Amino acid sequence: SFFRCCCLQLSLKMGQGFGRPAVRAARAGVTRFRSGEGSFKKPNLRLMNQNDKPSVIRNEEVWKKTLDKQSYFVLRREGTEMPGTHPYIYTEDKGTYCCKGCGSPLYPSDAKYVDGSGWPTFQDALPGAVLAKDVGGGAFEVVCAACHGHLGHVFPAPENPTGIRH
């Protein structure tokens, strides 16, 4: 079954500013890197480049018809939900968080944690599932690798094995 919100849906199957050291590590292909806060595992996050094209392509009219108004605002217009309003902040259900726009698997439920930010937070994504888009000033947007839908931003998190949080 699926539970949906603005940019994520949780697929239940019964039975994760992105710091410059992490960017350099991702470019270099290393599995561990060091920053001022310590040593971290390389995150499953790759910097987006001009050759990255979405594999799921829909025109804006189709996106508007398939997504509710708030989801369209967040996923396609890079909007932000009000903090504390997201239904997945405190959920502990096991499964895989998927993109609400295209259904692609993004995050394992065991990578989710509560950090007090007011939004669902993940330590890491599934390999190849998300891309980091440099938006300038040391800030990075996270997008679905398949449809390039906006998922949020990446921030430093020295308490996590990857050194970042999505």
Phi and psi in degrees as GROMACS dihedral restraints (atoms count N, CA, C in turn):
[ dihedral_restraints ]
;  ai    aj    ak    al  type     phi  dphi    fc
    3     4     5     6     1  -121.7    20    10
    4     5     6     7     1   141.5    20    10
    6     7     8     9     1  -115.1    20    10
    7     8     9    10     1   132.7    20    10
    9    10    11    12     1  -119.3    20    10
   10    11    12    13     1   151.6    20    10
   12    13    14    15     1  -140.2    20    10
   13    14    15    16     1  -155.8    20    10
   15    16    17    18     1   -65.0    20    10
   16    17    18    19     1   -50.1    20    10
   18    19    20    21     1  -122.7    20    10
   19    20    21    22     1    -6.0    20    10
   21    22    23    24     1  -126.7    20    10
   22    23    24    25     1   155.1    20    10
   24    25    26    27     1  -134.5    20    10
   25    26    27    28     1   144.7    20    10
   27    28    29    30     1  -102.7    20    10
   28    29    30    31     1   117.7    20    10
   30    31    32    33     1   -94.1    20    10
   31    32    33    34     1   110.9    20    10
   33    34    35    36     1   -84.0    20    10
   34    35    36    37     1   127.6    20    10
   36    37    38    39     1  -120.5    20    10
   37    38    39    40     1   106.3    20    10
   39    40    41    42     1   -66.9    20    10
   40    41    42    43     1  -178.7    20    10
   51    52    53    54     1   -52.1    20    10
   52    53    54    55     1   111.4    20    10
   54    55    56    57     1   -65.8    20    10
   55    56    57    58     1   151.0    20    10
   57    58    59    60     1   -58.2    20    10
   58    59    60    61     1   -37.4    20    10
   60    61    62    63     1   -59.0    20    10
   61    62    63    64     1   -37.3    20    10
   63    64    65    66     1   -69.1    20    10
   64    65    66    67     1   -36.1    20    10
   66    67    68    69     1   -63.0    20    10
   67    68    69    70     1   -46.9    20    10
   69    70    71    72     1   -62.1    20    10
   70    71    72    73     1   -39.3    20    10
   72    73    74    75     1   -64.9    20    10
   73    74    75    76     1   -41.7    20    10
   75    76    77    78     1   -63.3    20    10
   76    77    78    79     1   -41.9    20    10
   78    79    80    81     1   -65.1    20    10
   79    80    81    82     1   -38.2    20    10
   81    82    83    84     1   -79.5    20    10
   82    83    84    85     1   -14.4    20    10
   84    85    86    87     1    76.3    20    10
   85    86    87    88     1    20.6    20    10
   87    88    89    90     1   -80.4    20    10
   88    89    90    91     1   156.2    20    10
   90    91    92    93     1   -94.5    20    10
   91    92    93    94     1   -19.5    20    10
   93    94    95    96     1  -137.8    20    10
   94    95    96    97     1   147.3    20    10
   96    97    98    99     1  -142.0    20    10
   97    98    99   100     1   163.2    20    10
   99   100   101   102     1  -114.1    20    10
  100   101   102   103     1   143.8    20    10
  102   103   104   105     1  -134.3    20    10
  103   104   105   106     1  -173.7    20    10
  105   106   107   108     1   -61.7    20    10
  106   107   108   109     1   -22.9    20    10
  108   109   110   111     1   -93.0    20    10
  109   110   111   112     1    -9.5    20    10
  111   112   113   114     1   141.5    20    10
  112   113   114   115     1  -160.7    20    10
  114   115   116   117     1  -105.5    20    10
  115   116   117   118     1   134.4    20    10
  117   118   119   120     1  -130.5    20    10
  118   119   120   121     1   154.7    20    10
  120   121   122   123     1   -73.7    20    10
  121   122   123   124     1   141.5    20    10
  123   124   125   126     1   -63.3    20    10
  124   125   126   127     1   128.1    20    10
  126   127   128   129     1   -73.5    20    10
  127   128   129   130     1   156.7    20    10
  129   130   131   132     1   -81.4    20    10
  130   131   132   133     1    65.3    20    10
  132   133   134   135     1  -146.3    20    10
  133   134   135   136     1   127.6    20    10
  135   136   137   138     1  -120.9    20    10
  136   137   138   139     1   143.3    20    10
  138   139   140   141     1   -67.7    20    10
  139   140   141   142     1   133.7    20    10
  141   142   143   144     1   -72.8    20    10
  142   143   144   145     1   141.3    20    10
  144   145   146   147     1  -129.2    20    10
  145   146   147   148     1   176.8    20    10
  147   148   149   150     1   -66.1    20    10
  148   149   150   151     1   -16.1    20    10
  150   151   152   153     1   -85.5    20    10
  151   152   153   154     1   -10.3    20    10
  153   154   155   156     1   -78.5    20    10
  154   155   156   157     1   108.1    20    10
  156   157   158   159     1  -111.5    20    10
  157   158   159   160     1   143.8    20    10
  159   160   161   162     1   -66.1    20    10
  160   161   162   163     1   140.9    20    10
  162   163   164   165     1   -85.7    20    10
  163   164   165   166     1   -20.8    20    10
  165   166   167   168     1  -104.5    20    10
  166   167   168   169     1   113.2    20    10
  168   169   170   171     1  -120.6    20    10
  169   170   171   172     1   123.8    20    10
  171   172   173   174     1  -137.1    20    10
  172   173   174   175     1   147.8    20    10
  174   175   176   177     1   -78.8    20    10
  175   176   177   178     1   166.1    20    10
  177   178   179   180     1   -61.1    20    10
  178   179   180   181     1   -33.4    20    10
  180   181   182   183     1   -64.0    20    10
  181   182   183   184     1   -40.4    20    10
  183   184   185   186     1   -66.4    20    10
  184   185   186   187     1   -43.1    20    10
  186   187   188   189     1   -58.7    20    10
  187   188   189   190     1   -44.3    20    10
  189   190   191   192     1   -63.2    20    10
  190   191   192   193     1   -34.1    20    10
  192   193   194   195     1   -77.6    20    10
  193   194   195   196     1   -31.8    20    10
  195   196   197   198     1   -91.0    20    10
  196   197   198   199     1   -19.9    20    10
  198   199   200   201     1  -110.5    20    10
  199   200   201   202     1   145.5    20    10
  201   202   203   204     1   -69.1    20    10
  202   203   204   205     1   167.8    20    10
  204   205   206   207     1   -57.0    20    10
  205   206   207   208     1   -46.9    20    10
  207   208   209   210     1   -66.6    20    10
  208   209   210   211     1   -41.7    20    10
  210   211   212   213     1   -64.1    20    10
  211   212   213   214     1   -40.4    20    10
  213   214   215   216     1   -61.7    20    10
  214   215   216   217     1   -44.1    20    10
  216   217   218   219     1   -58.5    20    10
  217   218   219   220     1   -44.9    20    10
  219   220   221   222     1   -75.0    20    10
  220   221   222   223     1   -53.6    20    10
  222   223   224   225     1   -70.9    20    10
  223   224   225   226     1   -42.2    20    10
  225   226   227   228     1  -101.4    20    10
  226   227   228   229     1   -22.5    20    10
  228   229   230   231     1  -113.7    20    10
  229   230   231   232     1     8.8    20    10
  231   232   233   234     1    58.4    20    10
  232   233   234   235     1    36.8    20    10
  234   235   236   237     1   -77.9    20    10
  235   236   237   238     1   178.5    20    10
  237   238   239   240     1  -132.1    20    10
  238   239   240   241     1   134.6    20    10
  240   241   242   243     1   -75.3    20    10
  241   242   243   244     1   156.9    20    10
  243   244   245   246     1   -66.7    20    10
  244   245   246   247     1   136.7    20    10
  246   247   248   249     1   -60.5    20    10
  247   248   249   250     1   143.8    20    10
  249   250   251   252     1    84.3    20    10
  250   251   252   253     1    -1.2    20    10
  252   253   254   255     1  -100.7    20    10
  253   254   255   256     1    -9.7    20    10
  255   256   257   258     1   -74.7    20    10
  256   257   258   259     1   131.1    20    10
  258   259   260   261     1   -69.1    20    10
  259   260   261   262     1   -14.6    20    10
  261   262   263   264     1   -98.4    20    10
  262   263   264   265     1     5.7    20    10
  264   265   266   267     1   -56.3    20    10
  265   266   267   268     1   -49.3    20    10
  267   268   269   270     1  -107.3    20    10
  268   269   270   271     1     1.2    20    10
  270   271   272   273     1   -65.1    20    10
  271   272   273   274     1   143.5    20    10
  273   274   275   276     1  -119.0    20    10
  274   275   276   277     1    14.9    20    10
  276   277   278   279     1   -60.6    20    10
  277   278   279   280     1   144.3    20    10
  279   280   281   282     1   -91.2    20    10
  280   281   282   283     1   142.9    20    10
  282   283   284   285     1   156.8    20    10
  283   284   285   286     1  -154.1    20    10
  285   286   287   288     1  -126.9    20    10
  286   287   288   289     1   129.0    20    10
  288   289   290   291     1   -82.4    20    10
  289   290   291   292     1   128.2    20    10
  291   292   293   294     1  -118.6    20    10
  292   293   294   295     1   158.6    20    10
  294   295   296   297     1   -67.1    20    10
  295   296   297   298     1   129.4    20    10
  297   298   299   300     1   -70.4    20    10
  298   299   300   301     1   -25.4    20    10
  300   301   302   303     1   -73.0    20    10
  301   302   303   304     1   -48.3    20    10
  303   304   305   306     1  -120.7    20    10
  304   305   306   307     1    -9.3    20    10
  306   307   308   309     1    84.9    20    10
  307   308   309   310     1     2.6    20    10
  309   310   311   312     1   -67.8    20    10
  310   311   312   313     1   136.9    20    10
  312   313   314   315     1   -62.6    20    10
  313   314   315   316     1   134.6    20    10
  315   316   317   318     1  -120.2    20    10
  316   317   318   319     1   -51.8    20    10
  318   319   320   321     1  -135.2    20    10
  319   320   321   322     1   136.9    20    10
  321   322   323   324     1   -76.1    20    10
  322   323   324   325     1   145.9    20    10
  324   325   326   327     1   -62.5    20    10
  325   326   327   328     1   -26.7    20    10
  327   328   329   330     1   -74.2    20    10
  328   329   330   331     1    -6.7    20    10
  330   331   332   333     1   -92.4    20    10
  331   332   333   334     1    -4.2    20    10
  333   334   335   336     1   -87.5    20    10
  334   335   336   337     1   143.6    20    10
  336   337   338   339     1  -152.8    20    10
  337   338   339   340     1   166.2    20    10
  339   340   341   342     1   -99.3    20    10
  340   341   342   343     1   122.3    20    10
  342   343   344   345     1  -114.6    20    10
  343   344   345   346     1    -0.5    20    10
  345   346   347   348     1    85.9    20    10
  346   347   348   349     1     5.4    20    10
  348   349   350   351     1   -77.2    20    10
  349   350   351   352     1   -22.6    20    10
  351   352   353   354     1   100.2    20    10
  352   353   354   355     1     0.6    20    10
  354   355   356   357     1  -131.3    20    10
  355   356   357   358     1   157.8    20    10
  357   358   359   360     1   -60.4    20    10
  358   359   360   361     1   138.9    20    10
  360   361   362   363     1  -127.1    20    10
  361   362   363   364     1   140.9    20    10
  363   364   365   366     1  -128.2    20    10
  364   365   366   367     1   143.0    20    10
  366   367   368   369     1   -75.3    20    10
  367   368   369   370     1   -34.5    20    10
  369   370   371   372     1  -162.0    20    10
  370   371   372   373     1   160.9    20    10
  372   373   374   375     1  -102.4    20    10
  373   374   375   376     1   172.3    20    10
  375   376   377   378     1   -69.3    20    10
  376   377   378   379     1   148.5    20    10
  378   379   380   381     1   -55.8    20    10
  379   380   381   382     1   128.9    20    10
  381   382   383   384     1    75.9    20    10
  382   383   384   385     1     3.4    20    10
  384   385   386   387     1   -83.1    20    10
  385   386   387   388     1   -31.0    20    10
  387   388   389   390     1  -130.9    20    10
  388   389   390   391     1   158.0    20    10
  390   391   392   393     1  -124.8    20    10
  391   392   393   394     1   151.3    20    10
  393   394   395   396     1  -103.1    20    10
  394   395   396   397     1   124.5    20    10
  396   397   398   399     1  -106.2    20    10
  397   398   399   400     1   117.2    20    10
  399   400   401   402     1   -71.0    20    10
  400   401   402   403     1   116.1    20    10
  402   403   404   405     1  -106.1    20    10
  403   404   405   406     1    12.1    20    10
  405   406   407   408     1    90.4    20    10
  406   407   408   409     1   159.3    20    10
  408   409   410   411     1    64.7    20    10
  409   410   411   412     1    23.4    20    10
  411   412   413   414     1    81.2    20    10
  412   413   414   415     1     5.9    20    10
  414   415   416   417     1   -97.6    20    10
  415   416   417   418     1   145.9    20    10
  417   418   419   420     1  -132.5    20    10
  418   419   420   421     1   129.5    20    10
  420   421   422   423     1   -90.8    20    10
  421   422   423   424     1   145.1    20    10
  423   424   425   426     1  -104.1    20    10
  424   425   426   427     1   129.7    20    10
  426   427   428   429     1  -127.0    20    10
  427   428   429   430     1   153.7    20    10
  429   430   431   432     1   -65.0    20    10
  430   431   432   433     1   130.9    20    10
  432   433   434   435     1   -66.2    20    10
  433   434   435   436     1   -27.8    20    10
  435   436   437   438     1   -81.3    20    10
  436   437   438   439     1   -46.9    20    10
  438   439   440   441     1  -114.6    20    10
  439   440   441   442     1    -4.4    20    10
  441   442   443   444     1    62.2    20    10
  442   443   444   445     1    26.4    20    10
  444   445   446   447     1   -70.6    20    10
  445   446   447   448     1   140.2    20    10
  447   448   449   450     1   -67.9    20    10
  448   449   450   451     1   127.7    20    10
  450   451   452   453     1  -113.2    20    10
  451   452   453   454     1   -19.7    20    10
  453   454   455   456     1   145.7    20    10
  454   455   456   457     1  -148.8    20    10
  456   457   458   459     1  -135.2    20    10
  457   458   459   460     1   167.3    20    10
  459   460   461   462     1  -113.1    20    10
  460   461   462   463     1   139.1    20    10
  462   463   464   465     1  -133.4    20    10
  463   464   465   466     1   153.9    20    10
  465   466   467   468     1   -63.4    20    10
  466   467   468   469     1   142.8    20    10
  468   469   470   471     1  -150.3    20    10
  469   470   471   472     1    85.1    20    10
  471   472   473   474     1   -59.5    20    10
  472   473   474   475     1   -19.7    20    10
  474   475   476   477     1   -77.6    20    10
  475   476   477   478     1   -11.8    20    10
  477   478   479   480     1   -95.4    20    10
  478   479   480   481     1   153.1    20    10
  480   481   482   483     1   -60.1    20    10
  481   482   483   484     1   -28.9    20    10
  483   484   485   486     1   -90.0    20    10
  484   485   486   487     1   -13.7    20    10
  486   487   488   489     1    80.9    20    10
  487   488   489   490     1     1.9    20    10
  489   490   491   492     1  -136.7    20    10
  490   491   492   493     1   168.0    20    10
  492   493   494   495     1  -137.7    20    10
  493   494   495   496     1   144.4    20    10
